Amino acid sequence: MILGPLDDIAMPGSKGYLLEDGREIFVVRHAGGTHAYLNRCPHTGSPLDWVPDQFLDLDKAHIQCATHDARFRLHDGFCVKGPCAGGALTPLALDIREGVLHLGD
């Protein structure tokens, strides 16, 4: 499934997507790579963002849950701070071909 151009996401930055099947996901772009995750906090199941496309903390060093301030590593979604510490976001397969983001199966 095509998500759109990679250049639609700032470096570093993030962007949310609503899939045809109703799932909400987001993509994080940073110096270490580009990663996709299900937009669901492992602690409560709630979406991570309150403001569209804002999934990163102010320093853009971690993914941040807006509900309870949990922090997750950018490259693997592992929770390093908050009530779900030791848990992780659900990663999704992502390919970049000719500057276009493709969500894997």
Backbone bond lengths (Angstrom), bond angles and torsions (degrees), N, CA, C in turn:
res aa  C-N    CA-C-N  psi(-1)  N-CA   C-N-CA  omega(-1)  CA-C   N-CA-C  phi
1 M - - - 1.443 - - 1.527 108.34 -
2 I 1.307 117.19 130.67 1.460 123.13 179.12 1.522 109.22 -82.90
3 L 1.355 115.82 127.24 1.460 121.14 176.27 1.516 111.49 -92.52
4 G 1.331 116.45 -40.49 1.451 120.45 -179.80 1.514 111.09 145.63
5 P 1.327 116.54 -175.11 1.460 120.94 -177.55 1.526 112.12 -67.80
6 L 1.316 116.13 139.46 1.460 122.04 175.23 1.527 110.09 -59.36
7 D 1.312 117.22 -36.08 1.459 121.47 -177.73 1.529 113.70 -66.44
8 D 1.341 118.02 -8.39 1.467 121.11 174.32 1.527 111.60 -72.04
9 I 1.342 116.88 -11.04 1.461 121.88 -178.66 1.527 108.34 -111.38
10 A 1.327 116.00 126.64 1.469 120.85 178.92 1.528 110.10 -62.93
11 M 1.321 115.60 162.48 1.468 121.65 177.83 1.514 108.85 -117.87
12 P 1.305 122.49 107.83 1.466 126.08 -7.87 1.527 109.98 -78.68
13 G 1.320 115.15 157.22 1.454 119.53 -179.82 1.513 111.93 -176.82
14 S 1.323 115.11 -174.56 1.463 121.15 -178.09 1.519 109.41 -151.96
15 K 1.324 115.20 159.34 1.467 121.05 179.83 1.515 108.64 -153.18
16 G 1.325 116.04 136.76 1.454 121.60 177.56 1.516 111.61 -94.82
17 Y 1.338 114.90 154.34 1.469 121.98 179.27 1.520 108.76 -139.73
18 L 1.315 116.18 141.88 1.464 122.36 171.63 1.518 107.20 -105.20
19 L 1.333 116.06 118.67 1.461 120.36 -177.85 1.520 110.66 -82.94
20 E 1.314 115.85 161.80 1.465 121.67 -179.65 1.523 112.47 -59.50
21 D 1.333 117.17 -29.00 1.473 120.43 -179.83 1.527 112.68 -84.60
22 G 1.342 117.19 4.08 1.457 122.01 176.64 1.519 115.02 94.72
23 R 1.330 117.83 -8.88 1.463 119.87 178.28 1.526 110.65 -71.38
24 E 1.331 114.98 141.73 1.454 121.08 173.09 1.516 107.26 -101.94
25 I 1.333 115.67 130.61 1.461 121.12 179.27 1.519 107.86 -132.34
26 F 1.331 115.90 171.64 1.454 119.49 172.38 1.521 109.24 -146.55
27 V 1.317 114.19 157.22 1.455 122.12 179.13 1.515 107.70 -120.15
28 V 1.332 115.99 135.46 1.457 123.48 177.50 1.516 107.74 -113.39
29 R 1.307 115.65 132.15 1.465 121.58 177.49 1.524 108.30 -119.67
30 H 1.325 116.70 129.05 1.462 121.63 179.66 1.521 108.22 -152.42
31 A 1.320 116.37 176.64 1.466 120.62 -175.78 1.523 112.47 -58.88
32 G 1.335 117.15 -27.68 1.463 121.20 -179.06 1.515 114.83 -85.12
33 G 1.325 118.08 -4.90 1.457 120.11 178.48 1.517 112.74 143.14
34 T 1.309 115.65 -168.38 1.459 123.59 -179.73 1.520 107.54 -129.76
35 H 1.345 116.84 129.42 1.457 121.63 -172.84 1.525 110.16 -136.70
36 A 1.328 115.65 147.57 1.467 121.38 178.41 1.523 109.42 -116.51
37 Y 1.345 115.52 142.47 1.462 122.40 179.38 1.521 110.12 -139.56
38 L 1.317 115.36 154.14 1.455 121.32 170.64 1.525 107.62 -68.87
39 N 1.305 117.62 136.07 1.470 121.79 -178.19 1.524 109.22 -83.35
40 R 1.315 114.72 70.34 1.463 120.69 -179.09 1.529 108.42 -149.16
41 C 1.322 116.28 122.57 1.454 121.10 178.50 1.531 109.64 -70.48
42 P 1.333 117.95 133.25 1.468 119.42 179.66 1.529 112.96 -67.89
43 H 1.327 118.21 -15.23 1.468 121.80 -179.16 1.520 111.70 -80.95
44 T 1.327 117.43 -49.71 1.464 120.76 -174.64 1.527 114.13 -119.28
45 G 1.317 117.01 -13.77 1.457 120.17 -176.14 1.519 113.21 83.67
46 S 1.326 117.04 0.60 1.462 120.36 -178.76 1.528 110.63 -80.15
47 P 1.336 117.04 159.72 1.469 119.52 174.90 1.528 109.96 -62.56
48 L 1.320 116.41 151.53 1.462 121.12 -178.08 1.523 113.10 -80.07
49 D 1.322 117.75 -26.48 1.466 121.07 -174.15 1.521 112.57 -103.25
50 W 1.342 115.85 141.73 1.462 121.69 169.05 1.517 109.77 -99.11
51 V 1.317 115.56 -31.68 1.459 122.58 177.92 1.527 106.74 -108.23
52 P 1.334 117.56 130.28 1.464 119.32 -178.21 1.529 112.87 -51.50
53 D 1.332 114.83 134.70 1.466 124.14 174.85 1.528 114.27 69.99
54 Q 1.325 119.14 7.49 1.466 121.21 177.46 1.521 109.32 -105.14
55 F 1.318 115.31 94.58 1.457 122.00 -179.29 1.527 111.99 -112.67
56 L 1.326 117.50 -8.92 1.461 121.05 -176.22 1.524 111.19 -103.04
57 D 1.340 115.74 152.35 1.463 120.06 175.31 1.533 109.13 -70.67
58 L 1.327 116.37 175.87 1.471 120.11 -175.39 1.524 112.90 -61.17
59 D 1.336 117.09 -33.10 1.460 120.97 179.28 1.530 112.68 -81.78
60 K 1.325 116.46 -7.84 1.462 123.48 -176.59 1.529 111.27 58.46
61 A 1.333 114.51 32.14 1.461 121.13 179.52 1.526 112.23 -100.06
62 H 1.344 117.63 -20.34 1.463 122.59 -178.60 1.526 109.93 -142.78
63 I 1.312 115.50 156.87 1.464 121.90 165.92 1.519 105.50 -77.42
64 Q 1.323 117.26 138.56 1.459 121.10 -175.62 1.519 110.68 -125.35
65 C 1.325 116.51 133.64 1.459 121.32 173.32 1.518 107.90 -84.66
66 A 1.316 117.76 121.46 1.458 122.21 -178.43 1.523 112.13 -70.30
67 T 1.319 118.57 -20.08 1.456 121.21 -177.25 1.525 112.10 -74.79
68 H 1.331 118.03 -46.96 1.467 119.68 -175.68 1.528 113.57 -136.61
69 D 1.329 117.45 18.13 1.459 123.95 172.16 1.527 114.37 65.82
70 A 1.311 119.03 21.62 1.467 120.05 173.24 1.523 108.63 -63.36
71 R 1.330 116.35 150.27 1.466 121.89 179.71 1.520 109.23 -122.96
72 F 1.326 115.24 138.34 1.457 123.00 -176.55 1.523 109.38 -127.21
73 R 1.321 116.43 143.98 1.464 120.36 176.66 1.528 109.53 -66.68
74 L 1.308 115.85 144.44 1.466 121.35 -178.54 1.523 112.29 -67.11
75 H 1.328 117.45 -41.57 1.466 120.51 -169.75 1.527 114.76 -80.45
76 D 1.352 118.33 -19.66 1.470 118.21 -179.64 1.524 114.34 -140.89
77 G 1.338 118.78 -0.57 1.452 121.89 177.02 1.516 114.94 73.59
78 F 1.321 118.70 11.48 1.461 122.44 -179.75 1.526 109.84 -71.89
79 C 1.340 116.96 132.99 1.458 121.86 -178.03 1.526 110.20 -81.08
80 V 1.331 115.93 119.84 1.462 121.39 -178.50 1.524 112.98 -105.52
81 K 1.343 117.84 -9.65 1.459 121.20 -179.21 1.520 109.26 -155.63
82 G 1.334 115.89 138.67 1.453 120.90 175.53 1.509 111.79 115.90
83 P 1.338 116.67 -176.94 1.464 121.12 -174.50 1.527 114.51 -67.20
84 C 1.308 117.44 -14.50 1.467 119.47 178.30 1.525 111.14 -107.46
85 A 1.351 117.83 21.52 1.465 121.62 -179.75 1.519 110.36 -51.88
86 G 1.318 114.91 132.58 1.462 121.06 -176.48 1.517 112.65 94.15
87 G 1.328 117.61 -16.55 1.460 122.17 175.52 1.519 109.86 -86.04
88 A 1.304 116.29 -170.59 1.465 119.06 -178.95 1.520 110.79 -156.66
89 L 1.313 114.86 154.89 1.456 121.69 171.18 1.524 109.02 -70.93
90 T 1.316 116.63 159.36 1.464 121.58 177.69 1.523 109.02 -86.06
91 P 1.338 116.98 112.44 1.472 119.53 -179.88 1.525 111.09 -77.23
92 L 1.306 115.40 154.21 1.460 122.52 177.65 1.521 108.45 -126.74
93 A 1.321 116.12 146.13 1.463 121.13 178.59 1.525 109.35 -68.04
94 L 1.313 115.57 133.11 1.455 121.70 -177.82 1.516 108.90 -138.37
95 D 1.323 116.28 132.51 1.459 122.19 174.98 1.523 107.99 -121.45
96 I 1.318 115.05 148.16 1.460 120.73 174.14 1.518 106.81 -119.81
97 R 1.325 115.28 116.66 1.459 120.97 179.96 1.518 109.00 -125.82
98 E 1.327 115.21 120.75 1.453 122.18 179.08 1.534 111.68 52.19
99 G 1.353 115.64 41.35 1.453 121.08 176.67 1.513 115.18 77.75
100 V 1.339 117.65 12.29 1.459 121.67 -178.87 1.531 108.90 -119.01
101 L 1.340 115.81 134.72 1.460 122.52 178.63 1.527 110.16 -80.43
102 H 1.326 115.43 129.57 1.469 121.92 177.36 1.522 107.62 -124.38
103 L 1.314 117.23 123.35 1.458 121.67 174.86 1.504 108.59 -81.14
104 G 1.351 115.95 129.45 1.462 120.67 179.98 1.507 112.09 -75.46
105 D 1.334 115.76 176.91 1.469 121.80 179.98 1.509 111.34 -77.58
